[in-house]
């Protein structure tokens, strides 16, 4: 049975009023329309399977290889890992044609097409005989492994990889004179990217980087030898995982994903102005346009409250939008614009036990408090930013064991604590310079965790009682630790390693790490979230590759 491709887009025209949502007949109509998915993939939990054995060039079983099973028609890719004796099995596949290919140890198999029909099993053995297409299969961290060591490398990985997700590949394949490299650096100093400022680089850093690039990637440097890239296999506990990825609308730039109590993922299509809903049981993706504003909506942060209502920040229109899936109703909460009409660009949204909603304003150096009952807004400037007359870039946020709010100051490399009653802010220095922190989450004990996305690659923990910060290096150097979430049932910390194309799990009790691969390279994952209905499932949004997906840990 072939899946049908359907598009669900609800448009109200330019004249859209909140009063429309108070009309019961209109709400019923919208709810009916909401049941039509973009793509409907039936039988996800009772489908067929593809399995077999992966072998190396010598004909021996190969364990630790990635096996990608992809349906282009459905936009679905399921990746499994070959186990002992090279065996793999991709199950619960909806009917249709799949392309199957394995990658491991710098090699790949030829792509093969397999038809999945109903609940039947198909057998396909895979031979790793051809060199892997390194531009598609090598992660940024694998390119980093062949870069000569030095201060220049550390600086490049720390400040150049958050906009250029495939920047290392571009560097290793380019050959320029010193003047050419300096020209490239100058371009970045005058070109903001997304929420990021233009490149901030000191005169000394500019000299160090240009010297390094000229020495190692100048006009006379030999071309990159792909054979020197690491021959990577998945090892240890990470082999017991399944990764599912779904392709959303091209160009959507899915910035965030949040998960409701039923295990449904909600996605912000930042460049299209839609809220996406992905049902993993039916593999159905539904697009819901945000209510119109003065500008095209640009949803960024997404959060789901205890009533399963979805809250979305809309930077272009200085507002927070709430969507109730039960009624298909929207509620809009306007946020005051800046003195000259500037956008506040709200980021992380959190729900306080007292009923208020809090968010970071990355475009205004402020912390926002919203009372949904009255729509009253209070804003608290970040002191160090006011003193320095610059934006500290407040980003991630979490609530501690005393119900105080903590937030990240990404550029200032500090963390702040907000008294929810008075709005008073206390700031703490992060021990490691060049940390470039971003996201934050609270654990079951009320302590705060954050990722240090700079070249250092560390996980930070704040003792909420004392403010003491402890840092834990990730197993992979230059990991780009970015987004954080916590499995509170077992107090396990999950970390998005953006540069390494991995999602890691850290156990604070044993200090044990497991790093799980993200098969689609350069995904630029900006948000991960543990599924409250299945703690062994961790969701992610791949902004650069227009994907939403999840990792299932098999235990």
C-alpha positions in Angstrom: 0.0 0.0 0.0 1.5 3.4 -1.0 1.1 6.2 1.4 -0.8 9.3 0.2 0.8 12.7 0.5 -1.6 15.2 1.9 -1.2 18.8 2.9 -3.0 20.4 5.8 -2.7 24.2 5.9 -5.3 26.4 7.7 -5.4 29.9 6.4 -7.5 32.7 7.7 -6.5 35.5 5.4 -5.0 38.8 6.4 -7.9 39.9 8.6 -7.6 37.4 11.5 -9.2 38.1 14.8 -9.0 36.3 18.2 -12.8 36.5 18.3 -12.9 33.9 15.5 -11.7 31.4 18.0 -14.6 32.2 20.4 -17.1 31.0 17.7 -17.9 27.3 18.6 -18.8 26.5 14.9 -15.4 27.9 13.8 -13.5 26.0 16.4 -15.2 22.7 15.4 -14.4 23.4 11.7 -10.8 24.0 12.5 -10.6 20.9 14.7 -11.9 18.8 11.8 -9.4 20.3 9.4 -6.6 19.6 12.0 -7.2 15.9 11.6 -5.8 16.0 8.0 -2.0 15.3 8.1 0.7 16.4 5.8 2.0 12.9 5.5 0.1 9.9 6.7 2.3 6.8 7.4 -0.1 4.1 8.6 1.0 1.0 10.5 4.1 2.5 12.1 3.9 0.2 15.2 2.9 -3.0 13.4 4.7 -2.7 10.1 7.2 -4.9 8.3 10.9 -5.2 8.9 14.2 -5.4 7.0 17.1 -7.4 8.4 20.3 -9.1 7.5 24.1 -9.2 8.1 26.7 -6.4 7.4 30.1 -7.7 6.2 33.4 -6.0 5.8 35.6 -6.3 2.6 37.0 -9.6 3.9 33.5 -11.1 4.1 33.6 -11.1 7.9 30.6 -9.8 10.0 30.9 -6.1 10.8 29.5 -4.8 14.1 29.0 -1.1 14.8 28.0 -0.1 11.3 25.1 2.4 10.7 22.3 0.9 8.5 20.0 3.6 7.1 16.6 2.5 5.9 15.0 5.4 4.0 11.6 6.0 2.4 11.9 9.1 0.2 8.2 9.0 -0.5 7.3 9.1 3.2 10.2 11.3 4.3 11.1 8.7 6.9 14.6 7.4 7.7 15.2 4.7 10.4 18.8 4.0 11.3 19.8 0.9 13.2 23.3 -0.4 14.2 24.7 -3.8 13.3 25.2 -5.9 16.4 27.4 -8.9 17.1 28.0 -11.1 14.1 27.0 -8.1 12.0 23.3 -8.6 12.3 20.8 -5.7 11.9 17.1 -5.4 12.0 14.9 -2.4 11.2 11.4 -3.0 12.3 8.0 -1.3 12.5 8.3 0.0 8.9 5.2 1.2 7.2 4.6 -0.4 3.7 6.5 0.9 0.8 9.9 1.1 -1.0 13.0 1.7 1.1 16.6 2.4 0.1 19.0 0.5 2.4 22.6 1.4 2.8 25.3 0.7 5.5 28.2 2.9 6.5 31.1 2.1 8.8 34.9 2.2 9.1 35.2 4.6 6.3 33.4 2.3 3.9 29.8 2.0 2.6 27.7 -0.6 0.9 25.9 -0.1 -2.4 22.3 1.2 -2.0 19.6 -1.4 -2.5 15.9 -1.0 -2.8 13.6 -3.2 -0.7 9.8 -3.4 -0.8 8.1 -3.7 2.6 4.6 -5.3 2.5 2.4 -5.5 5.6 3.9 -7.3 8.5 6.3 -9.4 6.5 10.1 -9.5 7.0 12.6 -8.9 4.2 16.2 -10.1 4.2 19.1 -8.0 2.8 22.8 -8.6 3.4 25.1 -5.6 3.0 28.7 -5.6 2.0 31.0 -2.7 2.9 33.1 -2.6 -0.2 33.2 1.0 -1.4 34.9 4.1 0.1 32.3 6.2 2.0 31.2 9.5 0.4 33.1 11.5 3.1 31.3 14.8 2.3 28.0 13.2 3.3 29.1 10.7 6.0 32.0 12.3 7.9 31.0 14.4 10.9 32.6 17.8 11.7 34.4 16.1 14.6 36.0 13.6 12.1 37.3 16.5 10.0 38.6 18.1 13.2 40.6 15.0 13.9 42.8 15.5 10.9 43.4 19.2 11.5 46.9 19.9 12.9 46.8 20.7 16.6 47.4 24.2 17.8 45.8 27.3 19.2 44.4 28.2 15.8 42.5 25.0 15.7 41.1 25.5 19.2 39.9 29.0 18.2 38.3 28.0 15.0 36.4 25.2 16.7 35.3 27.5 19.5 34.0 30.5 17.5 33.5 29.5 13.9 31.4 26.3 14.1 28.1 27.6 15.4 27.1 29.3 12.2 29.1 27.2 9.7 27.9 23.7 10.6 30.0 22.2 7.8 32.7 24.9 8.1 35.5 22.5 8.8 34.8 20.7 5.6 34.9 24.0 3.7 38.2 24.9 5.4 39.9 21.5 4.7 38.8 21.6 1.1 39.9 25.2 0.5 43.3 26.6 -0.3 43.9 30.3 0.1 46.7 32.8 0.6 46.9 34.7 3.9 45.1 37.6 2.3 42.4 35.3 1.2 41.9 33.9 4.7 41.9 37.4 6.2 39.2 38.4 3.7 37.1 35.5 4.7 37.4 36.4 8.4 36.5 40.0 7.6 33.3 38.9 5.9 32.2 37.1 9.0 32.9 40.1 11.2 30.2 42.0 9.2 27.6 39.4 8.6 25.2 38.4 11.4 23.7 34.9 11.1 20.3 34.1 12.6 20.3 34.9 16.3 24.1 35.1 16.3 26.0 38.4 16.2 28.6 38.9 13.6 31.9 37.1 14.4 33.5 38.5 17.5 37.2 38.0 17.2 40.1 39.8 18.9 43.1 41.1 17.0 45.2 38.4 18.5 42.7 35.7 17.6 42.6 37.0 14.0 46.4 36.7 13.7 46.5 33.2 15.3 43.7 31.9 13.0 45.1 33.5 9.8 48.6 32.1 10.6 47.2 28.7 11.3 45.1 28.6 8.1 47.9 30.0 5.9 50.4 27.4 7.2 48.1 24.4 6.9 45.7 25.4 4.1 47.6 27.8 2.0 47.9 27.7 -1.8 50.7 25.1 -1.7 49.2 22.8 0.8 48.3 19.3 -0.5 44.7 18.4 -1.1 42.7 16.6 1.7 43.3 12.9 1.7 39.9 11.3 2.7 41.8 8.1 3.6 43.2 9.9 6.7 39.7 10.6 8.1 38.9 8.4 11.2 37.5 5.0 10.4 34.5 5.2 12.7 32.4 2.4 14.2 29.7 2.7 16.8 30.8 1.0 20.0 29.7 0.2 23.5 26.2 0.8 24.8 25.5 3.2 21.9 24.9 0.2 19.6 21.7 -0.5 21.5 19.8 2.3 19.9 17.5 3.1 17.0 17.3 6.6 15.4 14.2 7.8 13.6 14.3 10.9 11.4 11.4 12.6 9.6 11.8 15.2 6.9 9.6 18.2 7.4 8.9 20.9 4.8 12.0 22.0 2.9 13.4 25.3 4.2 11.3 25.2 7.4 14.4 25.4 9.7 12.8 23.5 12.6 14.4 25.4 15.5 12.9 23.6 18.5 10.9 20.5 19.4 8.9 19.9 22.6 7.0 16.7 23.5 3.5 16.4 25.1 2.3 13.8 27.6 1.1 11.5 24.8 4.6 11.4 23.2 3.7 13.8 20.3 6.4 16.1 19.1 5.7 19.8 18.4 8.0 21.7 16.1 8.7 25.3 15.3 9.1 25.9 11.6 11.1 29.1 12.1 11.2 30.2 8.5 7.7 29.2 7.4 5.6 30.5 10.3 4.1 27.1 11.1 3.7 25.0 14.2 4.4 21.3 13.3 2.9 18.3 15.0 4.6 14.9 14.5 2.8 11.7 15.7 5.4 9.0 16.0 2.8 6.2 16.2 1.1 7.1 12.9 4.2 8.9 11.5 1.8 11.7 10.6 3.2 15.3 10.3 0.6 18.1 10.5 1.3 21.8 9.8 -0.6 24.5 11.7 0.0 28.2 10.7 0.3 30.7 13.5 -2.3 33.6 13.6 -1.2 36.5 11.3 0.7 39.5 12.6 2.4 42.6 11.3 5.1 40.4 9.9 5.4 36.7 8.9 5.5 34.7 12.0 8.9 33.3 13.0 8.3 30.6 15.7 11.4 29.7 17.7 11.1 28.4 21.2 8.4 25.7 21.8 7.2 24.4 25.2 4.3 22.2 26.3 2.6 22.9 29.7 1.0 20.4 32.1 -2.3 20.8 30.2 -0.6 19.8 26.9 -1.1 23.3 25.6 1.7 24.4 23.2 3.4 27.7 23.7 5.5 29.3 20.9 7.6 32.4 20.8 7.2 34.5 17.7 10.1 36.9 17.3 9.0 38.7 14.2 5.8 39.9 16.0 7.0 40.3 19.6 4.5 37.9 21.1 4.0 34.5 22.6 1.3 32.3 21.1 -0.5 29.5 22.9 -2.2 26.7 21.0 -4.7 24.3 22.6 -4.8 21.0 20.6 -8.0 20.1 22.3 -9.9 23.0 20.8 -7.5 24.2 18.0 -7.8 27.6 19.6 -5.0 30.2 19.7 -4.4 32.8 22.4 -1.9 35.6 21.7 0.1 37.4 24.3 1.7 40.6 23.0 5.2 41.5 24.2 6.2 45.2 24.2 8.6 46.1 21.4 11.9 47.8 22.1 12.3 51.6 22.4 12.6 51.9 18.6 10.3 49.0 17.7 13.1 46.3 18.0 12.2 42.7 18.2 12.8 41.0 21.6 13.4 37.5 20.0 12.2 35.5 22.9 14.0 32.2 23.4 13.5 29.5 26.1 10.0 29.4 27.6 9.5 27.9 31.2 6.4 27.5 33.3 6.6 28.5 37.0 4.6 26.6 39.6 2.8 29.9 40.5 1.2 30.0 37.0 3.4 32.6 35.4 5.3 32.0 32.2 9.0 33.1 31.9 11.3 33.5 28.9 14.6 34.8 27.9 14.8 37.8 25.5 17.9 37.2 23.5 17.4 40.3 21.5 16.9 42.7 24.4 19.2 41.5 27.3 16.1 40.9 29.5 14.2 38.2 31.3 10.4 38.2 30.8 7.6 37.3 33.2 4.1 36.9 31.8 0.9 36.5 33.8 -1.4 34.6 31.4 -4.5 35.5 33.5 -4.0 39.2 33.0 -1.6 39.2 30.0 0.6 41.6 32.1 4.3 41.5 31.3 7.3 42.4 33.4 10.8 42.6 32.1 14.0 42.5 34.1 17.3 43.7 32.5 20.4 41.5 32.9 22.7 43.7 35.1 26.1 42.8 33.5 24.7 43.7 30.1 23.3 47.1 31.4 26.7 47.8 33.0 28.7 46.9 29.9 26.1 48.5 27.5 25.9 45.3 25.5 23.6 42.3 25.1 24.7 39.3 27.2 22.5 37.1 25.0 20.3 35.5 27.7 19.4 32.0 26.2 18.6 28.8 28.1 16.5 28.8 31.3 15.4 26.4 34.0 13.7 26.4 37.4 15.7 25.2 40.5 14.7 23.3 43.6 13.7 26.5 45.4 11.6 27.7 42.4 14.1 30.4 41.4 14.8 30.8 37.7 18.2 30.4 36.3 19.4 31.5 32.8 22.4 31.4 30.5 24.3 34.6 29.4 25.8 33.2 26.3 28.1 36.0 25.3 29.0 37.2 28.8 29.7 33.5 29.8 27.8 33.8 33.0 24.6 32.3 34.6 22.0 34.4 36.3 19.5 33.6 39.0 16.1 35.4 39.2 14.0 35.8 42.3 10.5 35.1 40.9 8.8 37.5 43.4 11.1 40.5 43.2 12.8 40.0 39.8 16.2 40.6 41.4 19.0 39.0 39.4 22.2 37.5 40.8 25.0 36.5 38.4 27.7 33.9 38.6 30.9 33.5 36.4 31.4 30.3 34.5 34.8 28.9 35.4 36.0 28.1 31.9 36.6 31.0 29.5 35.4 30.5 26.0 32.6 28.2 27.2 29.9 29.8 25.0 26.9 28.3 27.0 23.5 27.9 25.5 20.7 25.7 26.8 19.8 24.7 30.4 17.6 22.2 32.3 17.0 21.2 35.9 17.5 17.7 37.3 15.3 15.7 39.8 17.3 17.2 42.7 16.7 20.8 41.6 20.2 21.4 40.3 20.8 23.1 37.0 22.8 21.7 34.0 24.0 23.5 30.9 26.0 22.8 27.8 29.3 24.6 27.0 29.3 24.8 23.2 32.7 26.4 22.8 35.7 24.4 21.7 36.1 23.1 25.2 33.1 20.7 25.0 31.9 20.5 28.6 28.7 19.9 30.6 28.2 22.3 33.5 26.3 21.7 36.7 25.1 24.4 39.2 24.4 23.5 42.8 21.3 25.6 43.3 21.9 25.9 47.0 25.4 27.4 46.8 25.8 28.6 43.2 28.9 26.4 42.8 29.6 25.3 39.2 31.1 22.0 38.4 32.2 21.1 34.9 32.5 17.7 33.2 34.3 17.3 29.9 32.5 15.4 27.2 34.2 12.2 26.0 34.5 13.8 22.5 36.7 16.9 22.5 35.2 19.8 20.6 31.8 18.2 21.0 29.8 21.5 20.9 27.7 20.6 23.9 24.5 22.7 23.3 21.0 21.7 24.3 20.3 19.9 27.6 17.4 17.9 29.0 17.0 15.5 31.9 15.3 12.1 32.4 14.0 12.9 35.8 12.8 9.3 36.5 16.5 8.2 36.6 18.2 11.6 36.9 20.2 11.0 33.6 21.4 14.1 31.8 21.1 14.3 28.0 23.4 16.5 26.0 23.2 17.5 22.4 26.7 17.5 21.0 26.1 19.7 18.0 29.5 19.8 16.5 30.1 16.0 16.9 26.6 15.1 15.5 25.9 13.1 18.6 23.5 13.1 21.5 25.1 11.9 24.8 23.8 10.6 28.1 25.6 11.3 31.3 25.0 9.6 34.7 26.0 12.0 37.5 26.2 9.1 40.0 28.6 6.9 38.0 30.1 9.7 35.8 29.5 7.3 32.9 28.9 8.7 29.4 27.3 7.1 26.3 27.4 9.0 23.0 24.7 8.1 20.4 25.2 9.0 16.8 22.9 11.3 14.8 23.2 9.8 11.3 22.3 13.0 9.3 25.5 15.0 9.4 25.5 18.8 10.0 21.9 18.6 11.4 22.6 21.6 13.7 20.4 20.3 16.6 19.3 23.2 18.7 16.9 21.5 21.0 16.5 18.0 22.6 13.8 16.9 24.9 13.2 13.7 26.8 9.8 12.1 26.0 7.7 12.2 29.2 5.7 9.1 28.1 8.9 7.1 27.1 12.0 8.3 29.0 14.2 6.1 26.8 13.2 8.2 23.9 15.0 11.6 23.3 13.7 14.0 20.6 15.7 16.4 18.5 15.2 19.1 15.9 17.7 19.2 13.0 17.4 22.9 11.9 19.9 22.8 9.1 18.6 19.6 7.5 14.9 20.2 8.1 14.3 17.1 10.2 12.7 16.1 13.4 13.5 12.8 15.1 14.2 10.8 18.1 16.6 8.3 19.5 15.2 5.2 21.2 17.6 3.5 23.7 17.1 -0.2 23.9 17.7 -1.6 27.4 
